[in-house]
Amino acid sequence: MRSLIRSQPTMTVHQLAVAMGYSEDRSVYYWLRKAGHKGLRDFKAEVLSSSTYGDESRPANDIAQERRGGYSPSVYVLRSSEYVPWLLPGDRLILDQELPLVTGRLVMVHFESEPGALRRYVQGPPDFLVHPTNPRVTTRLESESEPSIISVARVIRDAP
């Protein structure tokens, strides 16, 4: 949504809804409210007056780090089409090591055989990792061989 507003600052709610594939305009208002904005005008003012969202012109690396006030989330740009239709190539995943692992959360796992794999975390004795598009692919977590797991805080998809 931010990139759409930056590319066309006079865009209306209806135009945003169409560009993002929503069937109704109120879906745009829903996501704006969920993000803490009063409406489209408030959102546009923040996007157009702020430079805290990075330089859109720089090329996207596979992994990029940014620091803001001691907080350092990682941005991972998905290159694989393995997770279609839930995640698309080019989606940016905001990874946060400080988010707790809860059932159903999307996580990035670094297996020896498959670094940078995405899975759904399932808590319970024992904990499991489930492939997001193929639930038959599961990994049982053993305490002695536990891989590195980082929670996905947010998925950002730019409109085509």
SULWOQUI-V288725 format. One line per field, one symbol per residue. psi: psi as a letter, one per 30 degrees, with the letter a starting at -180 (. if undefined). Layout:
psi->???
This chain:
psi->eeeeeefifgkleeeeeeefgkfkefeeeeeeeeggkfaeeeeeeeeffkgfgljffkkklekkkkkjhfkilkkkjkflgfgkfeklkfkkkjkjffkljlkfkklkkilefikhkklkkjkljlklkkkffjffjlkkkkefhklkkkkjekkkkkk.
